[in-house]
Amino acid sequence: MLKNTFTRGHRRALTKRHKIAVAGVATLGAAAVALSVVPGNAETTTSEAAVSSAPVKYSSEQLKGLKGDVSEQLAAKSLQSQAAAAKAKADAKAKAVAAAKKKAAAAAAAKKKAAAKKKAEKARKAKAASRSAQRAKLKAAVRKSYANNLDGWIKESLDIMKSKGIPGSYNGLYRNIMRESSGNPNAINNWDINAINGIPSKGLLQVIPPTFQAYHVAGTSWNIYDPVANITAAANYAAHRYGSMDNVNSAY
């Protein structure tokens, strides 16, 4: 025989609803017992009424069934609570997974965007460098060429003078060159006072070495006999002393 599992130490307290149900069952049981002991044609006496109104005792089977119903209701409610808790837990986990996926997707998108930006910047720099190289190449290709003669030397010197802000004209340069050296870039004066002092005048415009060095124009040769360097240095000196080589009409 099974032991009664509803001991006082382990049995849950009945709720108000359960107590009402138990009371209803007890009342119905009492009514049934009263009807079964009273004959259909018998008259009710005072003693019999007293007997019928006395407390009714229930069998162990009836109590066992009642306890079973209550136990089933509690078990069902417990299962419902467990199911609700499990669903809430599952929902929370699903939300966490969705949030993690969203965060990972956002990070991947940001990384991809950064990589694309870096690639675009690299391409832009490469394109800019290519354009710069092309411009330099084009500039070198279209660089003005000059004839290797007096006309070419004067024209090249004038372009350099223009870029440096040194005044002078073709005619002013040509006139002074012809007077000083007759157009000979290797001309040297070995008889004037400068020669006596050990610093003879040299080149197309007969410049002494100290003057050439002092008024040398960047970008030209440091060789005093170089035609373009000699003309440009002399024109720079004349500009500082006379305002322009155009203003020089004699030895200077």
MOWOUR-V958553 format. One record per pair of residues at least 6 apart in sequence whose ideal C-beta (glycine too) atoms are under 6 Angstrom apart, sorted by the first residue. I is the first residue (numbers start at 1). J is the second residue. D is the distance in Angstrom with one decimal. If there is no record, write none. Layout:
BEGIN
<<I | J | D> <I | J | D>>
END
This chain:
BEGIN
<<6 | 67 | 5.6> <12 | 74 | 6.0> <18 | 70 | 5.4> <25 | 66 | 5.9> <29 | 58 | 5.9> <30 | 56 | 4.2> <33 | 56 | 5.4> <34 | 52 | 4.6> <146 | 152 | 3.8> <146 | 155 | 5.7> <146 | 156 | 4.3> <150 | 183 | 4.8> <153 | 227 | 4.0> <153 | 228 | 5.5> <154 | 170 | 5.9> <154 | 173 | 5.1> <156 | 228 | 5.1> <157 | 228 | 5.2> <157 | 231 | 4.1> <157 | 232 | 4.8> <160 | 232 | 5.4> <161 | 168 | 5.6> <161 | 235 | 5.7> <164 | 217 | 6.0> <166 | 235 | 5.6> <166 | 236 | 5.3> <166 | 239 | 5.3> <167 | 239 | 5.4> <167 | 244 | 4.2> <168 | 235 | 4.7> <168 | 244 | 5.4> <168 | 245 | 4.5> <169 | 246 | 5.4> <172 | 245 | 4.6> <172 | 246 | 3.4> <173 | 245 | 5.8> <176 | 245 | 5.9> <176 | 248 | 5.5> <177 | 183 | 6.0> <177 | 204 | 4.9> <177 | 205 | 6.0> <180 | 205 | 5.3> <180 | 206 | 4.3> <181 | 187 | 3.8> <181 | 204 | 5.0> <185 | 204 | 5.3> <185 | 225 | 5.9> <185 | 227 | 4.5> <186 | 225 | 5.8> <188 | 200 | 5.5> <188 | 202 | 5.0> <189 | 195 | 5.8> <189 | 200 | 5.2> <189 | 201 | 4.3> <189 | 206 | 5.9> <190 | 200 | 5.6> <194 | 200 | 5.6> <194 | 201 | 5.4> <194 | 208 | 5.2> <199 | 208 | 4.7> <199 | 209 | 5.7> <201 | 208 | 5.3> <202 | 224 | 5.1> <203 | 224 | 5.6> <203 | 225 | 5.5> <203 | 230 | 3.6> <204 | 227 | 5.7> <204 | 230 | 5.1> <204 | 231 | 5.8> <205 | 230 | 5.9> <205 | 234 | 3.7> <207 | 230 | 6.0> <207 | 233 | 6.0> <207 | 234 | 5.0> <211 | 237 | 5.5> <212 | 224 | 4.9> <212 | 233 | 4.9> <215 | 233 | 4.8> <215 | 236 | 4.3> <215 | 237 | 4.3> <216 | 233 | 5.2> <217 | 232 | 4.5> <217 | 236 | 5.6> <220 | 228 | 5.8> <220 | 229 | 3.9> <220 | 232 | 5.4> <221 | 229 | 4.2> <235 | 245 | 4.8> <238 | 245 | 4.2> <238 | 248 | 5.3> <242 | 248 | 5.6>>
END
